[in-house]
Amino acid sequence: MTRRTAKQRQQILLWILSLLIVLSMVFSFVASLTWSRQRQPPEQEPQVTVVIPTWTPTPQPTDEPQAVTPAPPKAQPPEPTPES
């Protein structure tokens, strides 16, 4: 019977660790699927809207869109320079 080298022992431990991680992930996935099916959605209570008084007026809708920035000024032709 031959002795295992350190590299072989390390390889075996790596395989065992990898297998444990994969099994843990698979069991977690299966458990999450079964728990999500068992849970029922909670009853939705009607949401109460509370209006908080502020100094800012409530925005009102407009009929046509308004520009956020003003239009750029129109270019003026340069004034003629006096000829000598």
C-alpha positions in Angstrom: 0.0 0.0 0.0 1.4 3.4 -1.0 1.2 6.5 0.9 -0.6 9.5 -0.5 1.5 12.6 -1.2 0.6 16.0 0.2 -0.6 17.1 -3.2 -3.0 14.1 -3.5 -4.4 14.8 0.0 -4.9 18.4 -0.9 -6.7 17.4 -4.1 -9.0 15.1 -2.2 -9.8 17.8 0.3 -10.5 20.3 -2.5 -12.9 17.8 -4.1 -14.8 17.2 -0.8 -15.0 21.0 -0.1 -16.3 21.6 -3.7 -18.9 18.8 -3.3 -20.1 20.3 0.0 -20.5 23.7 -1.5 -22.5 22.4 -4.5 -24.7 20.3 -2.3 -25.4 23.3 0.0 -26.3 25.4 -3.0 -28.7 22.7 -4.4 -30.4 22.2 -1.0 -30.8 25.9 -0.5 -32.3 26.3 -4.0 -34.8 23.4 -3.4 -35.7 24.8 0.1 -36.3 28.3 -1.3 -38.7 26.8 -3.9 -40.7 24.8 -1.4 -40.9 27.7 1.1 -42.1 30.1 -1.6 -44.9 27.8 -2.5 -46.0 27.3 1.1 -46.1 31.0 1.9 -49.3 32.7 0.9 -49.2 36.4 -0.1 -50.3 38.7 2.8 -53.6 40.4 2.7 -53.2 43.8 1.1 -54.5 46.6 3.3 -55.7 49.7 1.6 -53.1 52.4 1.5 -54.2 55.6 3.2 -52.8 58.7 1.5 -52.0 61.5 3.9 -51.7 65.0 2.5 -49.0 66.9 4.3 -49.4 70.6 4.3 -46.5 72.5 2.8 -45.7 75.9 1.5 -45.0 74.5 -2.0 -48.1 74.7 -4.2 -49.3 71.5 -5.9 -48.3 71.4 -9.6 -51.2 71.7 -12.0 -51.2 70.0 -15.4 -51.0 72.2 -18.5 -52.5 71.8 -21.9 -49.2 72.1 -23.8 -45.7 71.3 -22.9 -43.6 74.2 -21.6 -39.9 74.6 -22.2 -37.7 74.1 -19.2 -35.0 76.4 -20.4 -35.6 79.6 -22.3 -34.9 79.8 -26.1 -31.4 81.0 -27.0 -31.2 84.6 -28.2 -31.3 85.2 -31.9 -28.0 86.0 -33.5 -27.6 89.6 -34.6 -25.5 90.3 -37.7 -22.3 92.2 -36.8 -22.4 96.0 -37.3 -20.4 97.2 -40.2 -17.0 98.7 -39.4 -16.4 102.3 -40.6 -14.1 102.4 -43.6 -11.4 105.1 -43.5 
